[in-house]
């Protein structure tokens, strides 16, 4: 298959070891955790009887753990448990996930506890993701130039397989066994993370190397420091680097653009109520839509890599925003039932519309990842990339909250969809508002400023370069988390 050929080619000569298998299991679980999404939506809507505005607001709250993802990497790097920085935190995230989803299956029956447990489950996933991303980058440092990027592809494939495998099952199991059963299945998945953690190579952090900034590595003198000194120097080093980066407008201006680009109101929750209560789409059909949408997302990634990868950033942001807005307005045909006058049934129209929007949406989102990677200067690319992804997650939270407010103001409820078309129109038209800010994005012909060079950052740290043995910063790979 064309979509997979490039990825598989890059992995063909890679030796497989237990740790790599454990990493694959963890990323598979991260993709498979999507099995709970439909169950959560129906549970909040039907079992708890919440309105569209309430659900949209609550969904936004559950995204909070993803907005501070770099913090998990800093905690893992700076606060080892008995000297270990990876395995204990993976086990902790596994326990949190099992507790959260088992609670949803067994005793949660109020909105407060539902949102609390879903947020804990989200925290579990975000924490394990940050730790596993750090492992990927740690291993990637040992790659040859010809193998560069293959580990990221490997992890992305594992996550995609999990998402595809769970897509149809999310609807089928919900339809035939109910939301509580789906939560029980979901509670099993974090257990796999805990088991995989024992296959992770996690040598204890005990030694720090100190060198003068202008000296060669041959003149470096290893010195064993106290654990408190290691923690302080590691955290200080991370914060100095981030401060250096974010005080430069070459980074914070594009980050601000990405925030405004993603923070426009969302109509997704209200539209979900419309498809289930008005059009009577059952969970199994919605699961089928998710299954095909997962494959459509892969197609979108391949199309971007094949045809749009070399397009200048500003240009591709402009056109993908325009095209996505126009395509998003096609939902008005379904809301006003105009599709029926065209002889297209609701289900076929919704399926086709969803596939096209998914492909276009993935093509539109890929430049975000490319831009975020391009903004990250050498030496702090992983930490800064995680922070930029957190900015996107914060903007997505704002998007849901703005959508919840508009849903309430327009009087869209679980049974009244008279003004839904206005909500969809506002949500799509406002996505054009960030376009005048395109000049905030970097010019393709201008390289990153040399003041972002990590050497200048190190000079700030009391003219001392600190290299923690077997240490790294919190990292994320190029994959969508929103």
C-alpha positions in Angstrom: 0.0 0.0 0.0 1.4 3.4 -1.0 0.6 5.1 2.3 2.6 2.6 4.3 5.5 1.9 1.9 7.8 4.8 2.9 7.4 4.1 6.6 8.0 0.4 6.3 11.0 1.0 4.1 12.6 3.1 6.8 12.0 0.4 9.4 13.1 -2.6 7.3 16.6 -2.9 8.6 15.8 -2.0 12.2 16.7 -4.6 14.8 13.8 -5.3 17.2 14.4 -5.5 20.9 12.2 -5.9 24.0 12.3 -2.1 24.7 11.2 -1.3 21.2 8.4 -3.8 21.5 7.3 -2.2 24.8 7.3 1.3 23.2 5.2 -0.1 20.3 2.7 -1.5 22.9 2.5 1.8 24.7 1.8 3.7 21.5 -0.7 1.1 20.4 -2.5 1.6 23.7 -2.5 5.4 23.2 -4.2 5.0 19.9 -6.6 2.3 21.2 -7.8 4.5 24.1 -10.0 6.2 21.5 -12.4 3.3 22.1 -13.8 5.3 25.0 -14.6 8.5 23.1 -18.1 7.5 21.8 -19.0 5.8 25.1 -18.1 9.0 27.0 -20.2 11.1 24.7 -23.2 8.9 24.9 -22.8 8.4 28.7 -22.7 12.2 29.3 -25.7 12.7 26.9 -28.0 9.8 27.8 -27.0 8.5 31.2 -26.3 11.8 32.9 -28.8 13.8 30.7 -26.4 16.8 30.1 -27.1 19.4 27.4 -24.9 20.1 24.4 -23.4 23.2 26.1 -22.7 21.4 29.3 -21.0 18.5 27.5 -18.9 20.8 25.3 -17.7 22.7 28.4 -16.9 19.4 30.3 -15.0 18.0 27.3 -12.8 21.1 27.3 -12.1 20.6 31.0 -10.9 17.0 30.4 -8.2 18.4 28.0 -6.5 20.3 30.8 -3.9 17.5 31.5 -2.7 17.9 27.9 -2.1 21.6 28.3 0.8 21.1 30.8 2.5 18.1 29.0 6.0 19.6 29.2 5.6 19.5 33.0 5.5 15.7 33.0 8.8 15.5 31.2 10.4 18.0 33.7 9.0 16.0 36.6 10.4 12.7 35.1 13.8 14.3 34.4 14.1 16.3 37.6 12.5 14.0 40.2 13.6 10.4 39.7 12.1 7.8 41.9 14.9 5.9 43.7 17.1 7.2 40.8 14.8 5.9 38.0 13.2 8.4 35.7 11.0 6.4 33.3 9.7 3.1 34.6 8.1 4.3 37.9 6.2 7.1 36.1 4.9 4.6 33.5 3.7 2.4 36.3 2.1 5.4 38.0 0.3 6.4 34.8 -0.9 2.8 34.3 -2.4 2.8 37.8 -4.1 6.1 37.3 -5.6 4.9 34.0 -6.9 1.7 35.4 -8.4 3.5 38.4 -10.1 6.2 36.3 -11.8 3.9 33.8 -12.7 1.2 36.3 -14.4 3.9 38.3 -16.3 5.0 35.2 -17.4 1.4 34.8 -18.4 0.7 38.4 -19.6 3.6 40.4 -19.5 7.0 38.6 -23.1 8.3 38.3 -22.8 12.1 38.6 -21.4 14.8 36.3 -18.8 15.9 38.8 -17.2 12.5 39.3 -17.6 11.7 35.6 -15.5 14.7 34.6 -13.0 14.1 37.4 -12.4 10.5 36.4 -12.2 11.3 32.6 -9.7 14.0 33.5 -7.6 11.5 35.5 -7.7 9.1 32.6 -6.6 12.0 30.3 -3.7 12.7 32.8 -2.7 9.1 32.7 -2.5 9.1 28.9 -0.7 12.4 28.7 1.9 11.4 31.2 2.7 8.1 29.6 2.8 9.8 26.2 5.4 12.3 27.5 7.6 9.6 29.0 7.4 7.3 25.9 8.2 10.3 23.6 11.3 10.9 25.7 12.3 7.2 25.2 11.9 7.6 21.4 14.1 10.7 21.3 16.7 9.0 23.5 16.9 6.1 21.1 16.8 8.4 18.1 20.0 10.0 19.1 21.8 6.7 18.3 20.3 6.5 14.8 22.4 6.9 11.7 21.6 9.7 9.4 20.0 7.4 6.9 17.6 6.0 9.6 16.6 9.5 10.9 12.9 9.7 11.6 12.3 5.9 11.4 11.6 5.6 15.1 9.0 8.4 14.9 7.4 6.6 12.0 7.4 3.4 13.9 5.7 5.0 16.9 3.2 6.8 14.7 2.3 3.5 12.9 1.8 1.7 16.3 -0.6 4.5 17.5 -2.5 4.5 14.2 -3.0 0.8 14.3 -4.4 1.1 17.8 -6.8 3.9 16.7 -8.0 2.0 13.6 -8.5 -1.2 15.6 -10.6 0.6 18.2 -12.6 2.8 15.8 -15.3 0.3 14.7 -15.2 -1.5 18.0 -16.0 1.7 19.9 -19.4 1.9 18.2 -20.1 -1.9 18.0 -19.4 -2.6 21.7 -21.4 0.5 22.7 -24.3 -0.5 20.6 -24.6 -4.1 21.9 -23.1 -3.9 25.4 -23.5 -0.3 26.7 -21.1 2.4 27.9 -20.2 0.7 31.2 -18.8 -2.3 29.3 -16.7 -0.1 27.0 -15.3 1.6 30.1 -14.3 -1.9 31.5 -12.5 -2.7 28.2 -10.8 0.8 28.4 -9.6 0.1 31.9 -7.7 -3.0 30.7 -5.6 -1.0 28.2 -3.5 1.0 30.8 -2.6 -2.4 32.3 -0.6 -3.1 29.1 1.4 0.0 29.7 2.3 -1.1 33.2 3.4 -4.5 31.9 5.4 -2.9 29.1 7.2 -0.6 31.6 9.2 -3.6 32.9 10.8 -4.0 29.4 12.0 -0.4 29.4 15.8 0.1 29.9 15.9 2.7 32.7 19.5 3.1 34.1 19.6 5.2 37.3 20.7 8.8 37.0 23.7 9.3 39.3 26.5 11.2 37.6 26.8 14.7 36.2 29.6 15.9 33.9 30.7 19.5 34.1 32.8 21.2 31.5 33.9 24.7 30.7 31.9 26.0 27.7 34.9 26.5 25.5 36.7 23.3 26.4 36.6 20.1 24.5 35.0 17.0 25.8 38.4 15.5 26.5 38.9 18.1 29.2 35.6 17.4 30.9 35.9 16.3 34.5 33.2 14.0 35.8 32.0 14.9 39.3 29.5 13.1 41.3 27.0 15.6 42.8 24.3 15.1 45.4 20.9 14.2 44.1 19.5 17.7 45.1 22.3 19.4 43.1 21.4 17.2 40.1 17.7 18.1 40.3 18.4 21.8 40.7 20.8 22.0 37.8 18.6 19.9 35.5 15.5 22.0 36.2 17.4 25.3 35.9 19.0 24.2 32.6 15.5 23.4 31.2 14.0 26.7 32.3 16.9 28.8 31.0 16.6 27.2 27.6 12.8 27.8 27.4 13.1 31.4 28.6 15.8 32.0 26.0 13.5 30.6 23.2 10.2 32.3 24.2 11.7 35.7 24.6 12.5 35.7 20.9 9.6 36.9 18.7 10.7 34.4 16.0 9.1 31.8 18.2 6.4 33.5 20.2 4.8 35.2 17.2 4.2 31.9 15.3 3.1 30.3 18.6 0.5 33.1 19.0 -0.7 32.6 15.5 -1.2 28.8 16.1 -3.1 29.7 19.3 -5.6 32.1 17.5 -5.8 29.7 14.5 -7.0 26.8 16.7 -9.0 28.8 19.3 -12.0 29.6 17.2 -15.4 28.3 18.4 -16.3 24.6 17.8 -19.7 23.2 17.0 -18.7 19.6 17.2 -20.6 18.7 20.4 -23.9 20.3 19.3 -23.5 18.6 15.9 -23.1 15.3 17.7 -26.4 15.8 19.5 -28.0 16.6 16.1 -26.8 13.4 14.4 -27.9 11.2 17.3 -31.1 12.8 18.5 -32.4 14.3 15.2 -30.9 12.0 12.5 -31.0 8.9 14.8 -27.5 7.8 14.0 -26.8 4.8 16.3 -23.4 4.1 18.0 -22.4 1.3 15.5 -22.8 3.6 12.5 -20.8 6.3 14.3 -18.1 3.8 15.0 -18.1 2.8 11.3 -17.7 6.5 10.4 -14.7 6.7 12.8 -13.2 3.6 11.2 -13.3 5.0 7.7 -12.2 8.4 9.0 -9.1 6.8 10.5 -8.1 5.5 7.1 -9.0 8.9 5.6 -6.6 10.5 8.1 -3.8 8.2 6.8 -4.6 9.2 3.3 -4.4 12.9 4.3 -0.9 12.4 5.7 0.2 10.6 2.6 -1.2 13.4 0.3 0.6 16.0 2.3 3.9 14.2 2.2 3.5 13.4 -1.5 2.2 16.7 -2.9 2.2 19.5 -0.3 5.4 19.0 1.8 7.4 21.6 -0.1 4.7 24.3 -0.2 5.7 27.5 1.7 4.2 27.6 5.2 2.2 30.8 4.8 0.8 29.7 1.5 -0.4 26.3 2.7 -1.9 27.8 5.9 -3.8 30.3 3.8 -5.3 27.8 1.3 -5.9 25.0 3.8 -7.8 27.4 6.0 -9.9 28.6 3.1 -10.7 25.1 1.8 -11.4 23.7 5.2 -13.8 26.5 5.9 -15.7 26.0 2.6 -15.8 22.2 3.2 -17.0 22.8 6.8 -20.0 24.7 5.5 -21.3 21.6 3.7 -22.6 20.5 7.1 -25.3 23.2 6.6 -26.8 20.9 3.9 -27.2 18.2 6.4 -28.6 20.5 9.1 -31.1 22.1 6.8 -31.9 18.6 5.2 -31.0 20.0 1.8 -29.2 16.8 1.1 -32.5 15.0 0.9 -33.8 17.2 -1.9 -30.6 16.2 -3.7 -31.6 12.5 -3.3 -28.7 11.8 -0.9 -29.6 10.0 2.4 -28.5 11.4 5.7 -26.1 8.5 6.4 -24.4 8.5 3.0 -24.1 12.3 3.0 -22.7 12.3 6.5 -20.2 9.5 5.7 -18.9 11.1 2.6 -18.8 14.5 4.1 -16.9 13.2 7.1 -14.3 11.4 4.9 -13.6 14.5 2.9 -13.4 16.7 5.9 -11.0 14.3 7.6 -8.6 14.2 4.7 -8.7 18.0 4.4 -8.3 18.4 8.1 -5.3 16.2 8.3 -3.7 18.0 5.4 -4.4 21.3 7.1 -3.0 20.1 10.4 0.3 18.6 9.1 1.8 22.1 8.5 1.3 22.8 12.2 3.6 20.0 13.1 6.1 21.0 10.4 6.1 24.6 11.6 6.4 23.6 15.3 9.4 21.4 14.5 11.0 24.1 12.4 10.6 26.7 15.2 12.5 24.5 17.7 16.2 25.4 17.8 18.8 22.7 18.2 19.4 21.4 21.7 15.9 22.2 23.1 13.8 21.0 20.2 12.0 18.3 22.2 11.1 20.5 25.2 10.0 23.4 23.0 8.0 21.2 20.7 6.1 19.8 23.7 5.4 23.4 24.9 4.1 24.4 21.4 1.8 21.4 21.4 0.6 22.5 24.8 -0.2 25.9 23.3 -2.3 24.1 20.7 -4.1 22.1 23.4 -4.9 25.2 25.4 -6.3 26.8 22.3 -8.4 23.7 21.6 -9.7 24.0 25.2 -10.7 27.6 24.4 -12.4 26.4 21.2 -14.6 24.0 23.2 -15.5 26.6 25.8 -16.3 29.3 23.2 -18.4 26.7 21.4 -20.2 25.8 24.7 -21.0 29.5 25.3 -22.4 30.0 21.8 -24.4 26.8 22.0 -26.0 28.1 25.2 -26.6 31.6 23.8 -28.2 30.3 20.6 -30.5 28.0 22.6 -29.3 24.8 20.9 -30.4 21.9 23.2 -30.7 18.1 23.0 -34.0 18.6 21.2 -34.0 22.1 19.7 -31.7 22.5 16.7 -33.3 25.5 15.0 -30.2 27.7 15.5 -27.6 25.0 14.9 -27.0 26.3 11.4 -26.0 29.7 12.9 -23.6 28.0 15.3 -22.0 26.0 12.4 -21.8 29.2 10.2 -20.1 31.2 13.1 -17.7 28.3 13.8 -16.6 28.1 10.2 -16.5 31.8 9.3 -14.5 32.7 12.4 -11.8 30.3 11.4 -10.9 32.8 8.7 -10.1 35.5 11.3 -6.5 34.5 12.0 -5.6 34.9 8.3 -4.5 38.5 8.6 -1.9 37.3 11.1 -0.2 35.0 8.6 2.7 37.5 8.6 3.5 36.3 12.1 4.7 33.0 10.5 8.4 32.8 9.6 9.4 33.6 6.0 10.7 30.4 4.3 13.8 32.2 3.1 14.8 33.5 6.6 16.7 31.1 8.9 16.2 31.0 12.6 18.2 33.6 14.5 21.6 32.6 15.9 20.5 33.9 19.3 18.5 30.7 19.6 21.7 28.7 19.4 21.9 26.4 22.5 25.4 27.5 23.1 24.2 31.0 24.0 21.7 29.4 26.3 24.5 27.4 28.0 26.5 30.6 28.5 23.7 32.0 30.6 23.9 29.1 33.0 26.8 30.6 34.9 29.1 29.7 32.0 28.8 26.0 32.8 27.6 23.3 30.5 25.7 20.5 32.3 25.4 17.2 30.7 23.4 14.6 32.7 24.5 11.1 32.0 21.8 9.2 30.2 19.5 12.1 30.6 17.2 13.9 28.2 14.4 16.5 28.2 10.7 16.0 27.9 9.9 15.3 24.3 7.0 14.6 21.9 7.1 13.2 18.4 5.3 14.5 15.4 1.9 13.1 16.0 -1.5 14.7 16.5 -2.9 14.7 20.1 -5.8 17.0 19.6 
